[in-house]
Amino acid sequence: MSTVYYGGQAVIEGVMMRGAEHFAVAVRDPKGQIVLHCEPLNRHVYRGVISRTPFLRGLTMLWDALVLGTRTLLYSADVALSDQPEAQLSGPVAWGTIGVSLAIGIGLFFVIPVLIVRLFDSVLAFSWLSNLIEGLVRLALLVGYLAAAARLPDMQRLFAYHGAEHKTVNAYEAGAPLEPQEVRRYPVAHVRCGTAFLLLVALIFVLLGSLLGRPALWLRALSRLVLIPIVAGLAYEVMRFSARHQRHPFFRVLVAPGLWLQRLTTREPEEPMLEVAIAALRKVLDAEEQTRNGAEASAGPAGSPAVPPGL
């Protein structure tokens, strides 16, 4: 089995899958057809120094969520709403909406916990206790937000596509045929899920935040924002190591909370959803096989140097 970790995310009426060098988006349009889009990944992000450096490579997870995830989400919206031109998301309006959503997320998960703890901070004798409570408030907000989102009908459909993505990756990693009747047998949870990553980020914030003292309000809020890439790097390494050793009893316990939280963000998918997820993964696999074959062909016979293009 390839050592490449394939994965992706649910989008509107579809799934994005990412490999080592390509990503593909499969979306079911209003006519019921699967529309596919595939292109190479940014080599500077996914094949550069940062992607190979421990504790920095976790930044690619942030890039996935903020850049690649946003692009594919907008693409899926345009395909899924292609029969409603007035409802399509594109241009400054779309990116402005995303910017507002990002600001709300920062306020909800990083500023509000600081403000809540500040209300009764004066009665807390120890700074570590103040920071610990802040971290627990942040964790509670995350779980509460996901639980509330899981009750919305549109989000339930998105979470079903999330389940289809996980089932497809689980089936591929088990060596099963990528057919809906085979893929449906696999679980909707996966140890490398973004939901598990968010939980790890929240838990590491609890631990690191308890060591930061009790500075002024503005500095306390700013320090949480500065910590984001550091915590993301740590969380990625923990998740990567745990995934590799998930059969060990200790790591089974470690990954269990992330698998549990995915009960909120995944649903059992319908067969057409599985077909979409399978189409996205197959497209990525085909693209990467073509890339490998091209690289082998350009290298020439074994032992011969590769011939640069144009020479």
Phi, psi and omega in degrees: 000140179300147177275359177290132178267105178274147180188185181180214180201159174281144173233184182292116181055034179187191184218139169255134175240140181235137175247211181281326186230351183222160168227154179222145176240130174242125183227137176271121183278174182300340178274358179090003179272148177271119178260129184245141173223133181221140176204162180292151174282160175294112185295328181294330181274313190262347180233006183271192184297318183299319183292344181254000185257118178306142180072353169252331184295343175296341178295337177295332176295321177294321178297317178304315185286317189272330185247295182297315180298320180293317179300312183290328177295317178294320178299313182297323179297318180295322179289312183295333181251025184296340177271003178229075184307327182290344183259000184291148181254116177195163176072199185301326181297316181296311182291329175294319177298318179295320178298318178295318180298320179295318179297320178295319178298317178296318179295318183292315189262348182237328182266314183300317177302323178294317181293322180297313180294328181298333183298326181233022182298328185294339181265358179269122187287331188240140180293324180296327178291320177300314180291325178296316179296320177301316180296321179291325175297318179297317179297318179296321178296320179298309181296318179297320178297315180294321179296320179292317179298324183294346181270349181277133182304316180296322179289327177298323177291318176299318181291333174292321174295326175299316176298322178296320177299313181296316180300319182293316179293318177300317180295316180298315182292337176273356180081017182278154175298141180275072176232143184307319182292335176274317184294326184297342181285347186267158185288160178274354180262151178212141186292338182261021182294149176297331177296316177297323178297316178299321179295317177298318178301314180297319181291320179291327174299322178300315184289311182289321182298329181292349182258003191263008179073200183226074181283183177301158186305310183296322180289326178296315179294319180296321181297329179292323178292320179296328182287342187307306181294328179293313180294321178299319179297315178295315181297321180297316181295320178296316181294318180297314181294319180296320180296324180288334184240031187293344178279345178287137183306320181297316183284336172299319177292321183294321183274348185303315179300322178294321177293321179296316182296333179293348173297336178278330189252006176229154175222157174294123183277158171281162183301319177300330177290320176298321179299322179293313180297319179296319179299319180295315181292318178299321180297318178295314180300318179296316181297319183285329175293319177298322178296316180296317179297321178295320179294320179293321180293321181288340180284343180076193180298156180305132178090351179265145179291152176293145180263118181299145179304138176089357180251000000 
